[in-house]
Structures are given as structure tokens and as C-alpha cells.
Amino acid sequence: MQQRRRHLYYFVMMGVCLTMFVLAWGVVRFFSVGAAIGMCVVAMVIPPVAAIFANKRDPEDDWWEDPRWEDPEWDEPGHDRDRPDQ
């Protein structure tokens, strides 16, 4: 999954979370306090799930297999860890 799509899913899930909180205490509590509390419990679970889902790596991501890590001169002066040697 592309990074953009993961960000979109994250923001949609967080939007659903905020909407549930607002609706629970703005509207639903007038009809049923138990339902409002239940909505808040469900909304409380959404942010950690959204964070886990948004930080999931894809099989085609290869950022963790940087060939520079195996370079014996990794810590030598003149080698920049953030940019590959050209």
C-alpha cells in the first residue's frame, strides 16, 4: 500500500473517531447514555489501531535493507549516514 493511501486511511479513521465522540455527547446522550458511552469506548480504540495501521510496512518497502549498513567504512570520516556515497 502506498504511503499516501496509508495517510488517507489514518486521517479517515481519526475523522471517524472525532465524529463518534462529538455525536456521542452532542446527540446520542439525549437518547441513551449507555449508547453514548459505548460509542466513546469504540472511538477510544480507533486511534491506536489507526496508528498501527498507518505505520505498517509494505512488502515492497526496502528502507530497512540499506546496503550501506554492511559497509565496513560506515563510521569513517567522510561517509554521511543520510546520503549514499556517489
C-alpha positions in Angstrom: 0.0 0.0 0.0 1.3 3.4 -0.9 2.3 5.9 1.8 -0.4 8.3 0.6 -3.1 5.7 0.9 -2.0 4.8 4.4 -2.1 8.5 5.4 -5.6 8.8 3.9 -6.8 5.8 5.8 -5.3 7.2 9.0 -7.0 10.6 8.6 -10.3 8.9 7.7 -10.1 6.7 10.8 -9.2 9.7 13.0 -12.1 11.7 11.5 -14.5 8.8 12.3 -13.1 8.8 15.9 -13.7 12.5 16.3 -17.2 12.3 14.7 -18.1 9.5 17.1 -17.0 11.5 20.2 -18.9 14.6 19.0 -22.1 12.7 18.1 -22.0 10.6 21.3 -22.0 13.6 23.6 -23.8 16.0 21.4 -26.7 13.9 20.2 -26.8 10.3 21.3 -26.6 11.1 25.1 -30.1 12.6 24.9 -31.5 9.3 23.8 -29.2 6.8 25.6 -26.3 7.5 27.9 -25.2 3.8 27.6 -25.1 4.1 23.8 -23.0 7.3 24.1 -20.6 5.6 26.5 -20.4 2.6 24.1 -19.6 4.9 21.2 -16.9 6.6 23.2 -15.3 3.2 24.1 -15.3 2.3 20.4 -13.9 5.7 19.5 -11.2 5.3 22.1 -9.9 2.1 20.4 -9.7 3.7 16.9 -6.5 5.9 17.4 -4.1 3.1 18.4 -5.5 0.9 15.6 -5.1 3.8 13.1 -1.5 4.4 14.2 -0.6 0.8 13.9 -2.3 0.6 10.5 -0.6 3.8 9.3 2.9 2.6 10.3 2.6 -0.9 8.8 5.4 -1.5 6.3 4.7 -2.8 2.8 6.3 -5.9 1.4 7.8 -3.8 -1.4 9.3 -1.3 1.0 13.0 -1.9 1.3 14.1 1.0 3.5 15.3 -1.4 6.3 17.7 -3.2 3.9 20.1 -0.4 3.2 23.3 -1.8 1.6 25.3 0.9 3.3 24.8 -0.9 6.7 27.2 -3.6 5.6 29.9 -1.0 4.6 33.0 -1.5 6.8 33.8 2.2 6.4 30.4 3.2 7.8 31.8 5.2 10.7 34.8 6.5 8.9 35.1 10.3 8.3 33.7 11.4 5.0 30.8 9.0 5.0 27.4 10.6 5.5 24.8 8.3 7.0 21.9 10.2 5.5 23.2 10.3 1.9 24.7 7.4 -0.1 28.2 7.8 -1.4 28.3 8.9 -5.0 
